[in-house]
Amino acid sequence: MHDPANATFEESLERIRAIVEDLEGGELSLDASIEKFREGSALLNHARKLINEAELRVRVLTEDVEIPEIPHD
C-alpha cells in the first residue's frame, strides 16, 4: 500500500483511478480487492483533506480582496 499522507492531490487522484480500474477488472481475489478498497478509501480521505485545505487558503486569500466592477460600455 502506498502512503497517502505524503501524496499530492494529483498523485492521490491518479492512484485512485488505478485502483478503480483494478477493482473493475474483476481479476483480483477477495482479499486483494478489500486491500485495494482500503487503500482507495485512505487516498480519498487524504484527497478530501487536501481539497479542504486548499479551499481554506483560497478563502483567506480572497477574504480582504475587493474585486472592482468592470464598467460595461
C-alpha positions as CSV (number, residue, x, y, z in Angstrom):
1,M,0.0,0.0,0.0
2,H,1.2,3.5,-0.8
3,D,1.4,6.0,2.0
4,P,-1.3,8.6,1.2
5,A,0.0,11.0,3.8
6,N,2.9,12.1,1.6
7,A,1.0,12.1,-1.7
8,T,0.0,15.2,-3.6
9,F,-3.6,15.6,-4.7
10,E,-2.7,14.7,-8.2
11,E,-0.8,11.6,-7.1
12,S,-3.8,10.6,-5.0
13,L,-6.2,11.0,-7.8
14,E,-4.0,9.0,-10.2
15,R,-3.7,6.2,-7.7
16,I,-7.4,6.2,-7.0
17,R,-8.1,5.9,-10.8
18,A,-5.7,2.9,-11.0
19,I,-7.4,1.2,-8.0
20,V,-10.8,1.7,-9.6
21,E,-9.5,0.2,-12.8
22,D,-8.1,-2.8,-10.9
23,L,-11.3,-3.3,-9.0
24,E,-13.5,-3.1,-12.1
25,G,-11.2,-5.6,-13.9
26,G,-12.7,-8.3,-11.7
27,E,-9.5,-10.4,-11.6
28,L,-8.4,-9.7,-8.0
29,S,-9.0,-12.1,-5.2
30,L,-11.4,-11.0,-2.5
31,D,-8.5,-10.2,-0.1
32,A,-6.7,-8.2,-2.7
33,S,-9.9,-6.3,-3.6
34,I,-10.5,-5.5,0.1
35,E,-6.9,-4.2,0.4
36,K,-7.3,-2.1,-2.7
37,F,-10.6,-0.7,-1.4
38,R,-8.9,0.1,1.9
39,E,-6.1,1.9,0.1
40,G,-8.5,3.8,-2.1
41,S,-10.5,4.9,0.9
42,A,-7.4,6.2,2.6
43,L,-6.4,8.1,-0.6
44,L,-9.9,9.5,-1.0
45,N,-9.8,10.8,2.6
46,H,-6.4,12.3,2.0
47,A,-7.5,14.0,-1.2
48,R,-10.6,15.4,0.5
49,K,-8.4,16.8,3.3
50,L,-6.1,18.5,0.6
51,I,-9.1,20.0,-1.1
52,N,-10.5,21.4,2.2
53,E,-7.1,22.9,3.0
54,A,-6.9,24.5,-0.5
55,E,-10.4,25.9,-0.1
56,L,-9.5,27.4,3.2
57,R,-6.3,29.0,1.7
58,V,-8.3,30.5,-1.2
59,R,-10.9,31.9,1.3
60,V,-8.1,33.5,3.4
61,L,-6.5,35.0,0.3
62,T,-9.7,36.4,-1.1
63,E,-11.3,37.5,2.2
64,D,-9.9,41.0,2.1
65,V,-9.7,41.4,-1.7
66,E,-12.2,43.7,-3.3
67,I,-13.0,42.9,-6.9
68,P,-13.7,46.1,-8.8
69,E,-16.6,46.2,-11.1
70,I,-15.8,46.3,-14.7
71,P,-17.8,49.0,-16.5
72,H,-19.8,47.8,-19.4
73,D,-20.0,50.0,-22.4
